[in-house]
Amino acid sequence: MPDIAVCVTVFKRIDKLDTLLHSVDPEFISTVYVADDGEWTEEREEIYSQSFPFELEVFNLEFDAGLGAGRNKIVEEADAEYLLLMDSDMQMPENADVLLHQLKADPELGGVCGLFAEKNRIYTSGCLDIYEENSTCKPEIRDRKETELLAGYPFIEFDMIANAALFRRECLADYSWDPEYVIEREHIDFYVGHKRLTDWKFGLCPSVLFPHDPGGSSEYTKHRRDEQKHADADEYFLNKWGYDRIGQINHSWMDTYDPEFSGFPPHGMIARARRKFRKEGIPGLAKAFLRRVR
């Protein structure tokens, strides 16, 4: 098994990070790197002092240093062959090795992501293509996406993929996350950088579902939605890449709701996906998805 490490940042949601840490499979992961830019508390000390079946390395960053700085720090310090990027509100899926199989099957792939799974839906987040027109950056989906089988699993290529992905070390060495971003635009910046400066490809494997439990405290939300931080990120992004504006980002290319939770009527594609998942699990759902996009 190659050397694979987890890359995760944490700010306020230390309880969610604890859940993530206990989901990590030590047979697949050798090290977990945490970039922590929150307040150092007794709760943090208790979590980080636990005994884990993998090496845990925590970088205590300046308060609110940001996502870009945290991920960049991990890339600078980690020497693993592959990095599994997750947010602190996720858990590691049992079949994460599928992402590794796909990376090995195509040496031009820099990273492969999975879907997000919540209690009432399965969806993507940030899987888009990047277009540049009239000094405008346009992250969107324009054409019908082609699905192929890669290492025996479905694969769809995108310019941008979700923050639940396995990356090659070489890809991150060629272009990493910009430490200037505190919150917002660090995601699209990473993929604009690769689209302009490297030849790496990226894509989605819908067979891999990352359990996702979003949300947080009111204090976390206040920082997450801070208008000045977002405005600063927009200005920095536009100036860095020479754009005049950036188009609206539609984060959910595929979004399937369970009517039992969402109140949607039990018919059509939603109900079929629900029945397929209940009867055949993730493999059956993935096969049905593959037939549909073809």
ZAMARGU-4260 file (C-alpha; in steps of 0.2 Angstrom, whole numbers, plus 5000, padded with zeros to 4 digits):
<rodrens>
0) 5000/5000/5000 | 5007/5017/4995 | 5009/5031/5009 | 4993/5040/5010 | 4989/5054/5022
5) 4973/5064/5027 | 4973/5083/5025 | 4960/5092/5035 | 4958/5110/5042 | 4948/5114/5057
10) 4942/5131/5064 | 4927/5130/5076 | 4920/5113/5073 | 4932/5103/5084 | 4918/5090/5088
15) 4915/5086/5070 | 4934/5084/5068 | 4934/5071/5082 | 4921/5061/5072 | 4932/5062/5057
20) 4947/5056/5066 | 4937/5040/5072 | 4932/5036/5055 | 4949/5035/5048 | 4955/5018/5042
25) 4973/5014/5048 | 4975/5001/5035 | 4973/5014/5021 | 4979/5030/5030 | 4997/5031/5038
30) 4996/5049/5045 | 4982/5062/5048 | 4988/5080/5046 | 4977/5093/5055 | 4979/5112/5052
35) 4970/5120/5066 | 4967/5139/5066 | 4955/5140/5080 | 4956/5144/5098 | 4967/5131/5108
40) 4956/5124/5121 | 4955/5110/5134 | 4943/5101/5122 | 4956/5102/5108 | 4969/5095/5120
45) 4958/5080/5125 | 4954/5076/5107 | 4972/5077/5101 | 4979/5068/5115 | 4969/5052/5111
50) 4977/5037/5105 | 4974/5033/5087 | 4980/5019/5076 | 4989/5031/5064 | 5001/5045/5067
55) 4992/5062/5071 | 5001/5078/5067 | 4993/5095/5072 | 4999/5112/5065 | 4993/5125/5077
60) 4991/5140/5066 | 4988/5159/5069 | 4969/5161/5074 | 4958/5162/5058 | 4973/5160/5046
65) 4961/5152/5034 | 4958/5137/5023 | 4971/5141/5010 | 4985/5143/5023 | 4980/5127/5032
70) 4980/5116/5017 | 4996/5125/5010 | 5005/5121/5027 | 5000/5103/5026 | 5006/5101/5008
75) 5023/5109/5013 | 5025/5098/5028 | 5018/5081/5022 | 5029/5069/5012 | 5015/5056/5008
80) 5013/5050/4990 | 4995/5054/4991 | 4984/5066/5001 | 4966/5063/5005 | 4958/5080/5007
85) 4942/5081/5018 | 4933/5095/5027 | 4931/5093/5046 | 4912/5089/5044 | 4915/5073/5034
90) 4920/5055/5037 | 4931/5044/5028 | 4921/5031/5017 | 4925/5013/5018 | 4929/5011/5000
95) 4941/5026/4998 | 4953/5014/4990 | 4943/5016/4974 | 4950/5033/4972 | 4967/5026/4973
100) 4963/5013/4960 | 4957/5026/4948 | 4972/5037/4951 | 4984/5023/4947 | 4974/5018/4932
105) 4977/5035/4924 | 4994/5044/4927 | 4987/5060/4920 | 4974/5061/4934 | 4979/5073/4948
110) 4964/5070/4959 | 4948/5061/4961 | 4933/5065/4972 | 4918/5056/4978 | 4900/5061/4981
115) 4893/5069/4998 | 4880/5059/5007 | 4869/5067/5020 | 4854/5060/5029 | 4842/5066/5015
120) 4852/5067/5000 | 4867/5062/4989 | 4875/5076/4979 | 4891/5084/4972 | 4899/5100/4978
125) 4909/5111/4966 | 4911/5098/4952 | 4911/5110/4937 | 4920/5115/4922 | 4929/5132/4920
130) 4926/5144/4905 | 4935/5160/4903 | 4925/5173/4892 | 4926/5192/4891 | 4937/5193/4906
135) 4924/5183/4916 | 4928/5167/4925 | 4912/5155/4922 | 4912/5139/4932 | 4897/5129/4925
140) 4891/5114/4916 | 4887/5117/4898 | 4888/5100/4890 | 4881/5083/4894 | 4895/5074/4904
145) 4903/5058/4898 | 4905/5044/4910 | 4918/5031/4908 | 4924/5015/4917 | 4940/5018/4926
150) 4948/5004/4936 | 4931/4996/4935 | 4921/5011/4942 | 4912/5025/4934 | 4922/5041/4932
155) 4917/5059/4926 | 4930/5072/4921 | 4928/5090/4928 | 4939/5105/4928 | 4934/5107/4947
160) 4930/5093/4959 | 4923/5092/4977 | 4933/5095/4993 | 4932/5076/4997 | 4946/5070/4985
165) 4962/5060/4984 | 4977/5069/4976 | 4994/5064/4970 | 5008/5073/4979 | 5015/5078/4962
170) 4999/5087/4957 | 5000/5097/4974 | 5018/5101/4971 | 5014/5109/4954 | 5001/5120/4961
175) 4994/5120/4979 | 4981/5130/4989 | 4985/5149/4990 | 4988/5154/5008 | 4981/5171/5005
180) 4963/5164/5006 | 4954/5164/5023 | 4937/5158/5017 | 4929/5158/5000 | 4938/5157/4982
185) 4951/5145/4988 | 4943/5131/4979 | 4941/5139/4962 | 4958/5147/4964 | 4966/5130/4965
190) 4958/5123/4949 | 4960/5139/4939 | 4978/5138/4944 | 4979/5120/4937 | 4969/5124/4922
195) 4981/5138/4917 | 4997/5131/4924 | 4997/5112/4923 | 4991/5098/4913 | 4983/5088/4927
200) 4966/5081/4925 | 4952/5079/4938 | 4936/5070/4940 | 4922/5062/4951 | 4919/5044/4955
205) 4901/5042/4961 | 4904/5025/4968 | 4912/5033/4983 | 4901/5043/4996 | 4908/5053/5010
210) 4897/5055/5025 | 4894/5074/5027 | 4887/5083/5042 | 4887/5101/5038 | 4883/5116/5049
215) 4891/5123/5065 | 4888/5135/5079 | 4882/5153/5077 | 4900/5159/5080 | 4907/5147/5066
220) 4893/5153/5054 | 4897/5171/5058 | 4915/5169/5052 | 4910/5157/5038 | 4898/5170/5030
225) 4908/5186/5034 | 4904/5198/5020 | 4921/5207/5022 | 4931/5191/5021 | 4921/5186/5005
230) 4923/5203/4997 | 4942/5202/5000 | 4943/5185/4993 | 4934/5190/4977 | 4945/5205/4975
235) 4961/5195/4977 | 4955/5181/4965 | 4950/5194/4952 | 4966/5203/4953 | 4977/5188/4954
240) 4970/5180/4938 | 4966/5196/4928 | 4947/5194/4928 | 4934/5207/4929 | 4921/5196/4937
245) 4916/5178/4942 | 4900/5170/4937 | 4888/5162/4949 | 4894/5145/4955 | 4881/5131/4955
250) 4889/5119/4968 | 4877/5104/4965 | 4879/5096/4948 | 4869/5081/4954 | 4858/5082/4969
255) 4846/5067/4973 | 4834/5070/4988 | 4825/5056/4998 | 4807/5061/4999 | 4805/5053/5016
260) 4815/5067/5023 | 4813/5081/5010 | 4794/5080/5008 | 4796/5078/4989 | 4783/5067/4980
265) 4788/5049/4979 | 4789/5047/4960 | 4801/5049/4946 | 4820/5049/4947 | 4821/5053/4966
270) 4810/5038/4971 | 4819/5026/4959 | 4836/5031/4966 | 4829/5029/4984 | 4822/5012/4980
275) 4839/5007/4971 | 4849/5012/4986 | 4838/5003/4998 | 4838/4987/4988 | 4856/4986/4981
280) 4866/4999/4991 | 4879/5010/4984 | 4885/4998/4970 | 4867/4997/4963 | 4865/5016/4964
285) 4881/5019/4955 | 4877/5007/4941 | 4860/5015/4939 | 4868/5032/4938 | 4881/5026/4925
290) 4867/5020/4914 | 4857/5036/4916 | 4872/5048/4911 | 4876/5037/4896
</rodrens>
